[in-house]
Amino acid sequence: MKPRRFNVELVLNKVHRGIVWGCIGLTGYGFYLAGLRVYRYHTVLKPIGEERRRLQEADLLVEGRDTSEFLPEAPVFNEKQ
C-alpha cells in the first residue's frame, strides 16, 4: 500500500477558512457592541444632555431677569391649570 502524501494545500485552505470565519464572527460581534453604544446614546445620554441644556438655559434666563425695584413684576401664569 502506498503511503498517503500530506497535502499542504488542503491544510492551508482549512486554516484560511477558519481565519475568515473568525474575522466574520469578530466583525459581527463588533457591530453588536457598536449597536449597544448607539442604543445607549439615544436612550440614556442624549436625553440627559438635553435636560441639562434646558436647565442651564433656564438658569441663564433667571440670571438675566431685571430685578430692579422700580419695575412691577410680570404676572406668572401657572401652566398646570
MDAnalysis code that builds the backbone (N, CA, C; Angstrom):
import MDAnalysis as mda
import numpy as np

u = mda.Universe.empty(243, n_residues=81, atom_resindex=np.repeat(np.arange(81), 3), trajectory=True)
u.add_TopologyAttr("name", ["N", "CA", "C"] * 81)
u.add_TopologyAttr("resid", np.arange(1, 82))
u.add_TopologyAttr("resname", ["MET", "LYS", "PRO", "ARG", "ARG", "PHE", "ASN", "VAL", "GLU", "LEU", "VAL", "LEU", "ASN", "LYS", "VAL", "HIS", "ARG", "GLY", "ILE", "VAL", "TRP", "GLY", "CYS", "ILE", "GLY", "LEU", "THR", "GLY", "TYR", "GLY", "PHE", "TYR", "LEU", "ALA", "GLY", "LEU", "ARG", "VAL", "TYR", "ARG", "TYR", "HIS", "THR", "VAL", "LEU", "LYS", "PRO", "ILE", "GLY", "GLU", "GLU", "ARG", "ARG", "ARG", "LEU", "GLN", "GLU", "ALA", "ASP", "LEU", "LEU", "VAL", "GLU", "GLY", "ARG", "ASP", "THR", "SER", "GLU", "PHE", "LEU", "PRO", "GLU", "ALA", "PRO", "VAL", "PHE", "ASN", "GLU", "LYS", "GLN"])
u.atoms.positions = np.array([
    [0.829, -1.159, 0.000],
    [0.000, 0.000, 0.000],
    [0.885, 1.236, 0.000],
    [0.506, 2.172, -0.836],
    [1.289, 3.389, -0.990],
    [0.909, 4.371, 0.139],
    [1.890, 4.956, 0.840],
    [1.560, 5.911, 1.911],
    [0.945, 7.188, 1.325],
    [-0.047, 7.711, 2.010],
    [-0.737, 8.910, 1.531],
    [0.153, 10.122, 1.781],
    [0.249, 10.941, 0.784],
    [1.090, 12.124, 0.881],
    [0.346, 13.219, 1.638],
    [1.061, 13.964, 2.444],
    [0.497, 15.057, 3.240],
    [0.197, 16.214, 2.297],
    [-1.061, 16.609, 2.200],
    [-1.479, 17.636, 1.261],
    [-1.455, 18.995, 1.970],
    [-0.431, 19.797, 1.684],
    [-0.250, 21.103, 2.316],
    [-1.340, 22.066, 1.876],
    [-1.724, 22.010, 0.637],
    [-2.735, 22.931, 0.120],
    [-4.074, 22.740, 0.833],
    [-4.446, 21.495, 1.110],
    [-5.688, 21.221, 1.821],
    [-5.646, 21.790, 3.239],
    [-4.535, 21.661, 3.914],
    [-4.377, 22.180, 5.272],
    [-4.437, 23.710, 5.258],
    [-3.751, 24.326, 4.302],
    [-3.761, 25.790, 4.222],
    [-5.160, 26.315, 3.907],
    [-5.909, 25.616, 3.063],
    [-7.271, 26.033, 2.769],
    [-8.149, 25.981, 4.018],
    [-7.991, 24.946, 4.824],
    [-8.777, 24.830, 6.052],
    [-8.385, 25.904, 7.062],
    [-7.108, 26.196, 7.165],
    [-6.650, 27.251, 8.079],
    [-7.187, 28.604, 7.617],
    [-7.106, 28.864, 6.322],
    [-7.606, 30.124, 5.786],
    [-9.112, 30.262, 6.026],
    [-9.857, 29.188, 5.791],
    [-11.298, 29.214, 6.009],
    [-11.608, 29.501, 7.486],
    [-10.855, 28.912, 8.391],
    [-11.057, 29.161, 9.816],
    [-10.776, 30.602, 10.188],
    [-9.727, 31.174, 9.614],
    [-9.397, 32.571, 9.902],
    [-10.485, 33.498, 9.348],
    [-10.973, 33.213, 8.155],
    [-12.029, 34.036, 7.561],
    [-13.278, 33.985, 8.419],
    [-13.689, 32.791, 8.856],
    [-14.876, 32.687, 9.712],
    [-14.659, 33.412, 11.045],
    [-13.450, 33.361, 11.568],
    [-13.141, 34.098, 12.798],
    [-13.270, 35.598, 12.600],
    [-12.793, 36.103, 11.470],
    [-12.929, 37.540, 11.179],
    [-14.385, 37.940, 10.995],
    [-15.161, 37.085, 10.344],
    [-16.585, 37.376, 10.172],
    [-17.280, 37.429, 11.538],
    [-16.968, 36.482, 12.395],
    [-17.556, 36.478, 13.733],
    [-17.146, 37.694, 14.543],
    [-15.891, 38.076, 14.465],
    [-15.402, 39.251, 15.195],
    [-16.060, 40.528, 14.678],
    [-16.255, 40.610, 13.371],
    [-16.938, 41.771, 12.794],
    [-18.392, 41.833, 13.260],
    [-19.063, 40.703, 13.270],
    [-20.444, 40.664, 13.764],
    [-20.536, 41.079, 15.221],
    [-19.619, 40.615, 16.036],
    [-19.606, 40.992, 17.451],
    [-19.315, 42.485, 17.612],
    [-18.445, 43.028, 16.780],
    [-18.149, 44.458, 16.827],
    [-19.367, 45.295, 16.458],
    [-20.117, 44.858, 15.451],
    [-21.356, 45.567, 15.095],
    [-22.369, 45.499, 16.241],
    [-22.428, 44.367, 16.914],
    [-23.328, 44.224, 18.067],
    [-22.947, 45.224, 19.162],
    [-21.668, 45.320, 19.482],
    [-21.220, 46.257, 20.518],
    [-21.456, 47.706, 20.098],
    [-21.220, 48.012, 18.832],
    [-21.489, 49.373, 18.344],
    [-22.980, 49.688, 18.430],
    [-23.817, 48.723, 18.137],
    [-25.252, 48.920, 18.251],
    [-25.675, 49.190, 19.692],
    [-25.045, 48.501, 20.637],
    [-25.348, 48.760, 22.052],
    [-24.979, 50.183, 22.440],
    [-23.838, 50.655, 21.945],
    [-23.434, 52.028, 22.264],
    [-24.380, 53.056, 21.647],
    [-24.795, 52.826, 20.409],
    [-25.725, 53.752, 19.753],
    [-27.058, 53.759, 20.494],
    [-27.534, 52.589, 20.890],
    [-28.787, 52.494, 21.632],
    [-28.681, 53.239, 22.963],
    [-27.573, 53.053, 23.676],
    [-27.383, 53.734, 24.968],
    [-27.312, 55.242, 24.770],
    [-26.665, 55.692, 23.710],
    [-26.575, 57.126, 23.458],
    [-27.966, 57.725, 23.262],
    [-28.782, 57.079, 22.438],
    [-30.090, 57.641, 22.110],
    [-31.105, 57.491, 23.241],
    [-30.947, 56.502, 24.107],
    [-31.931, 56.286, 25.158],
    [-31.528, 56.848, 26.509],
    [-30.222, 57.034, 26.751],
    [-29.777, 57.481, 28.072],
    [-29.038, 58.813, 27.992],
    [-27.978, 58.851, 27.223],
    [-27.087, 60.014, 27.248],
    [-27.691, 61.245, 26.587],
    [-28.328, 61.084, 25.451],
    [-28.896, 62.228, 24.742],
    [-30.005, 62.908, 25.549],
    [-30.961, 62.160, 26.145],
    [-31.970, 62.838, 26.970],
    [-31.387, 63.554, 28.183],
    [-30.353, 62.986, 28.792],
    [-29.718, 63.652, 29.939],
    [-29.077, 64.959, 29.493],
    [-28.402, 64.950, 28.349],
    [-27.781, 66.169, 27.832],
    [-28.803, 67.234, 27.487],
    [-29.918, 66.813, 26.893],
    [-30.965, 67.781, 26.557],
    [-31.561, 68.397, 27.819],
    [-31.767, 67.576, 28.841],
    [-32.306, 68.087, 30.110],
    [-31.319, 69.056, 30.762],
    [-30.032, 68.702, 30.729],
    [-29.007, 69.575, 31.309],
    [-28.963, 70.918, 30.576],
    [-29.024, 70.891, 29.235],
    [-29.026, 72.138, 28.470],
    [-30.266, 72.980, 28.770],
    [-31.414, 72.316, 28.916],
    [-32.641, 73.039, 29.222],
    [-32.550, 73.712, 30.594],
    [-31.996, 73.011, 31.586],
    [-31.843, 73.594, 32.924],
    [-30.845, 74.741, 32.923],
    [-29.749, 74.604, 32.177],
    [-28.776, 75.694, 32.091],
    [-29.392, 76.918, 31.433],
    [-30.191, 76.702, 30.400],
    [-30.847, 77.825, 29.734],
    [-31.835, 78.505, 30.685],
    [-32.551, 77.716, 31.475],
    [-33.487, 78.297, 32.439],
    [-32.732, 79.099, 33.501],
    [-31.582, 78.601, 33.954],
    [-30.769, 79.339, 34.923],
    [-30.269, 80.650, 34.338],
    [-29.869, 80.639, 33.074],
    [-29.398, 81.865, 32.436],
    [-30.537, 82.870, 32.294],
    [-31.732, 82.380, 32.010],
    [-32.868, 83.293, 31.912],
    [-33.193, 83.913, 33.271],
    [-33.041, 83.151, 34.346],
    [-33.282, 83.682, 35.685],
    [-32.217, 84.708, 36.041],
    [-30.971, 84.431, 35.674],
    [-29.894, 85.377, 35.974],
    [-30.071, 86.689, 35.229],
    [-30.557, 86.625, 34.015],
    [-30.672, 87.826, 33.193],
    [-31.941, 88.628, 33.429],
    [-32.793, 88.180, 34.324],
    [-34.047, 88.885, 34.571],
    [-33.775, 90.197, 35.321],
    [-34.502, 91.221, 34.961],
    [-34.358, 92.520, 35.619],
    [-35.083, 92.471, 36.958],
    [-34.360, 92.702, 38.020],
    [-34.951, 92.639, 39.361],
    [-34.956, 94.000, 40.037],
    [-35.009, 95.048, 39.243],
    [-34.997, 96.373, 39.855],
    [-36.291, 96.608, 40.631],
    [-36.207, 97.461, 41.599],
    [-37.353, 97.711, 42.483],
    [-38.399, 98.598, 41.829],
    [-38.046, 99.309, 40.792],
    [-38.951, 100.282, 40.201],
    [-39.889, 99.682, 39.168],
    [-39.569, 98.507, 38.675],
    [-40.411, 97.882, 37.658],
    [-41.338, 96.867, 38.314],
    [-42.619, 96.890, 37.952],
    [-43.518, 95.872, 38.508],
    [-43.184, 94.506, 37.905],
    [-43.432, 93.489, 38.668],
    [-43.156, 92.135, 38.174],
    [-44.254, 91.708, 37.216],
    [-43.867, 90.985, 36.226],
    [-44.826, 90.467, 35.255],
    [-45.635, 89.356, 35.909],
    [-46.863, 89.189, 35.515],
    [-47.661, 88.112, 36.118],
    [-47.101, 86.748, 35.715],
    [-47.156, 85.805, 36.659],
    [-46.687, 84.452, 36.411],
    [-47.907, 83.559, 36.261],
    [-47.995, 82.884, 35.138],
    [-49.129, 82.027, 34.875],
    [-48.763, 80.598, 35.222],
    [-49.677, 79.910, 35.857],
    [-49.458, 78.525, 36.213],
    [-49.843, 77.662, 35.010],
    [-48.896, 76.842, 34.520],
    [-49.117, 76.048, 33.317],
    [-49.949, 74.806, 33.600],
    [-50.116, 74.408, 34.852],
    [-50.795, 73.164, 35.182],
    [-52.313, 73.299, 35.202],
    [-52.827, 74.489, 35.042],
    [-54.271, 74.669, 35.111],
    [-54.938, 74.197, 33.855],
])
